[in-house]
Amino acid sequence: MDKLKQLESFVSVATKGSLTAAAKAEGVAPAIMGRRLDALEERLGVKLLVRTTRRLTLTHEGSAFLEDCQRLLADFANAEASVSAGGVKASGHLRITAPAGFGRRHVAPLVPRFRELHADVTISLNLSDRVVDLAGEGYDCAVRVGDLPDSSLVSVRMADNRRLCVATPEYLKRHGTPKHPSELARFACLALSSDASQTRGWAFRIPRSDGQEELAHLKPSGPLDCSDGQVLHDWCMAGYGIAWRSTWEVEKEIASGRLQEVLADFAAPPNGIYAVFPQRKHMPLRVRLWIDFLKHTYGQSEFWKAA
């Protein structure tokens, strides 16, 4: 039980950003939270948090451990709910949100299937590329793709997502194939316009002189840009240039030969596809079952191949 309390305290401090805020939420003194963190770090033999008088920062090990802890605590809460729920059926209204493009392809088709399993649940699906305030706008769960901002939300990683450069074989035959990310300036790159949410640009692993690699972000340009990813996908399929898209968008086209990956040796490490939800002591059964349903579905490689 002490180990579980240490994990809960670590997650609370990391997500709330301070010992004081975490202690206030639990109704204990900040010194108690500090002692729990000290005991956890001593037991693990690693530094999880760098604490100063002004700020609190996760170490590299702390960031990785936080994700594992959130998943373990969510699984533990789900296990308790399964027992306490007994044979109770899920009911009530479920409000979920997802990015527009991903949601159309990989969330919307699952909503009716989930309701077939749980007929007493009604569902509202919001598709939007803005980051929805779950607690403030009354949503139960969000599906999010990519790096997650620091927040007090709990996240469960359900699948990997990789971004890659693609073009049609016809385009590459006409214009050649870039051998290094720096060569993209010579090609027509189909990029999101400046008012879209993707502000950091295209990510690549670039070798350094010391033999290591660093993650670099480039902002290629071209004669065409758009704020909608589906339009960029369509332009790429029509042979108008090179696009940087997610595997969930182009995997089928690559498998069929209609698109070809370029700069594969420089592709950035995968990020994640997450279910994100507010911290709750007693999660409604409908929310828990929806997250379990997504995790099970997205965990099957056949799902992505069929999609």
N, C-alpha and C positions, 0 to 999 in steps of 0.2 A: 504493500500500500504506500510506503514511503517513496518507492521508486516511481509509482504512478503519480503521486503528488508532485514529485520533482519535475516530471515531464510536463504535467499540466501547468506548473508555475513557469517553466521555461517558455512554453508556447505563449502563455499569457503575457509575459514580459516582452518577448520578441515581437508579438503582434501589436501590443499597445505602445511599445516604444519606450517604456520607462518602468522602473521598479515601483514608483509611487502610484502610477495609474493601475498597474496590475494588482498591487496590494489593496488599493481602494476598492477595486471590483470584487475582490475576494473577502474584504472586510478584515484584513490583517495588517500588521505593521510592515513597512518596507524592509525592515531588517530581517524579518522572517523570510520574505521572498529572496533576499540576498543570501541568506544561509542555505536555502534550498538549492539555489544556483551554484553556490560554492561546493556543496556536497555532490551535486550532479557532475560538475566538471572534475572534481577530484576522483569520483568513481570511474569516470570515462577516461581520465588522463589526457584530456584535450581542453583547449580554451574555446568556449562557445560564443562568448560575448565579450566585447571590449567595452568596459564601463568607465566613463569619465564623469566629471561633475556636470557637464553640459549635455552629453549625448550618450547613446547606447548603440553599438554597432555589432552586427553579427559577423563572426569570422567566416572563412570559407567552409570550415567544418560545421559551424553553427547553422549556416544556410541550408546545407544538405540535411543536417539532423532535424531541422525544423520541419521540413517537408515530410520526413519519415514519421516524426512525432504526431503531426496533424493527422496523417493517415491512420496511424495506430490508435489514436484517441477516438477518431471517427468510427473506426471498426469496433472498438470497445463499446462505444455508445450504441452502435447498431446491434451488437450482440445482446446488450442489456434490453434494448427495445424489443428485440425478437422474443425474448423470454417474457417480458412484462406484458407485451401485447397479446400473448397467447394466440387465440384464433381470431382476434379482432380484424375486421376488414378495413382497408384504407378507405377513407372518405374525405369529403371536403373539396375545396378549390385549390388547385396548384397553379401558381404563377411562375413561369420560367421565361428566361431571356437568353438570347444567343446572337452572335454576329450574323449579319444579314446573309452573306454568301454561304458560310458554313451552315448556318441554321436552315436555309432552304434545302440544302443537299442532305445534311446528316443529322438534323434534329427534327424538323417538321415531319419526315416520314415515320419517325419513331413514336410520335405523340399518339396517333390513333392506335398503334400496336400496344402501347402501354395501357391505354384506356380499355382496350379489349380484355386485358388481364385484370383491370380494376375498374369495374363499371360504375362504382359509386363515387369516383373521382371526376371532377370537371377540371378542364385545363385551359389556361390562357397562355399563348406563346407570343412573346414580343421579339421581333427581329430588328436589331439596330446595331450599327457600327460604333455608336458612342458607348462609353463605359457607364453602364446603368448603376445608380446608387441603389443596391438591393434593399438595404434596411429603410432608407428614406422613401423609396417608391413602392415598398411593400411586396418585393419579389422574394420567392422562396429559394430560388436556385438560378445560377447563370452557368452557361457553358462558355468558356473563354479559351482562345487559342493564342499561344505565344507566351512571352514573359509576363508574369503577373506583377503589378505594382504592390509595394508593401501596404498592407492594410490589416484590419482586425478580422477579415473574413477567413474562413477555413476553406482550404482547397484540397481536392483529391485528384491526383493525376490519373487520367484514364487511358491515354495513348500518347505516342510520340508524334510530333509533327516536324517535318523537314522542309526547308525552303530551298528551291533550286532554280537555276536559270534554264529556260527552255526556249526553243524556236522550232519552226517547221523545217524538215529536211530541205524543202525547196528554198526557203530563205537562206539557209546556211550554204547551199550550193551556189546561190547567186552572189552572196556577200562574204563568204568565208566563215571560219569559226574562230572565236577569240580563244587564245591560249592562256591568257592571264587576265584577272579582273581589271587591270589597268588599261587593257585594250578595248574595254567596253565603250570608251569615248568615241571610237571609230564606227560604232554600230548604232542602229536605230533601237533605242531602249524604250520599252513601253512601261513607263513608271506611273505610280500614283501621283496625282497633282498635289501641289503644296498644301491645299486645304484638307487633304485626307489625313487619317490618323497615323499613317506610317511615316513618321517624321525622321527616323534615324537612317533611312535608306536601306540598301541591300547589304547583307552581312556576308563576309568571306573570311576563311582562315588563311592568313598570309604567313608564309615561312619567314623567320628572322635569320639574321646572320649567325646567331648563336645556336642555330639548330632547332630552336623552339618555334612556336606559332603564336600569333596574336590575332584577335578578332578585329577586323576592320570594317567600317561602314562606309560605303560609297553611295553617292547620289547620281547615278547615270541619268542622262537626259536624252531626248529625242524629239522628233517632230510631232509626236502624239503623246498626250498624257490624259488621264481621266481619274476622277475621284471614286469610280466604281470598279472593283476588282473583276467583276464578271465581264465588263466591257473590255478590259485589258486582256482577259483570257480569250475573248472572241477575236480581238484584233490579232493576237498572237497566232491563233488557229488559222486566220486568214493570211498569214505570212507577212505581216507588217513590221515585224521586229522581234527582239528578244525580250522576254518577260521573266520576272522573278516571282514564282508562284509556289504555293504549298503543295505537298504531295497529295493531299486530299482533293485538290482541284485537277491535277494533271496526270495522276498515276495511270488512269485508264488510257489516256491518249499516248503516253509514253509506251505502255505495253503493246498498244496496237501499231506503233510506229508513226503515228500522225504528228507527234512531237518528239524532239530529241533533246536530251539533257546536255548542256555545255558547262564547262568549268567545274566538272564534278569533283576534281581533286582539291578544289578550294571551297567546297560547300561547307557552310557553317554547321556546328553541332546541332542536333535536333532540340527544339523546345517542346512544350507539352500542350496537350488538350486537357483542360481541367473542368471539373464541376466545382463551382464556388458557391458558398452559402454562408449566411450569417452565423455567428456562434450562438448556439442555443443549448440550454441545459437539457431540454426535452424536445428533440426533433420530432415533428409530426410524422406519422408512419408513411403518409403519402410521399413526403419529401425523401425519406430514407429509401423507400422502394424505387423511386424515380432515379436516384443516384446509383443504386445497385443495378438497376436495369441498364443505365447508360454504360456503367463500368463493364458489365458483362458483355454488352453488345460491342462496344468499341475495343474490347480486349480480344476479339476474334479477328484474325487476319482475313478470313473469308468475307467479313463485312466490308472491309475497305476494297477488296478486289471486286466484289459485286457492285459496290457503289461507283 
